[in-house]
Amino acid sequence: MFTLMQLTSFVTVAEELHFTRAAERLKMTQPPLSRQIQLLETELRVQLLERTNRSVRLTPAGRAFLTEARRILRQSEHAVLAARQVATGEAGSIAIGFTAASAHSVLGTLLEVARTAMPGAAITLREMVTRDQLAAIAEKSLDLGLGRPSVTGPDLRSRPAARERLLAALPTGHPLAAGDEPLKVADFEGQDLLMYSPIEARYFNELLISIFRAAHVTPVFSQYLSQVHSILALVNGGWGMALVPETATRLRYPRIAFKPVELTTPQPVELNLVWREDNDNPALHALLRHAAALLPAQGASQC
């Protein structure tokens, strides 16, 4: 079978129609170049070039083969480039899981990083609660998760991606919605509160429980839901108040008032990037490298 070097030699001679100039282009001497052409013609069992002391011409077979030789060389260049891009993470594919709330914060930044720094990479997005993300990461159907920090497992790695404050979301006609003063945790005593599911939204559930328990406050948990947008829809319908991450204010509901809440931890809501330590997908690690410069929280931690 002919080699890429033989094809390159033939194409160069065909373009120059002069062995000396072709050899100079290839940075080699003329005898080895002539040998490459001879080997190619022997392999193909056809004469590609007519040579005299004064000229070099393509034969009809040479003209036909030139088109195909150029195509093969272009394909070989594309193959090399594709392999290098996948190896460096510039191409390939990456599956990213995200919570509904993270779609309004870190996810946008992460996708912009991928679009700008890794335009050849294919991104697959899957909206999932943190628990389901961790299961998908464990079974290797998901490369990267954007989840809350209830992360466990010896094979997992995580990196803080964002912190934000909790805000009170209240129906606009609620007595506590009036005024500009921040609410206190004690204001939630006996109030109807839309609560997060202890299973699907375990992180938020445990966070709110700890806040109320530390303040010795007992709201009335009227409903348990898993998604922030579902909670806000019920607040908008007058079903009660809620505590939501600040990014939830980007979901505009006409009958919701957002108010700050005085907490001992000003930014208690955390979001992590999570992945398997043994994931060898170059696109994943390229994305993590590029994102490290833009995401506000830096550094990786063993989980």
Buried (B, 14 or more C-beta within 10 A) or exposed (E): EBEEBBBBBBBBBBEBEBBEBBBBBBEBEEEEBBEBBEBBBEEBEBEBBEEEEEEBEBBEBBEEBBEEBBEBBEEEEEEEEBEEBBEBBBBBBBBBBBBBBBBBBBBEBBBEBBEEBBEBBEBEBBBBBBBBBBBBBEEEEBBBBBBBBBBEBEEBBBBBBBBBBBBBBBBBEBEBBEEEEEBEBEBBBEBBBBBBBEEBBBBBBBBBBEBBEEBEBEBEBBBBBBBBBBBBBBBBEEBBBBBBBBBBBEBEBEBBBBBBBEBEEEEBBBBBBBBBEEBEBBBBBBBBEBBBEEBEBEEBEEB
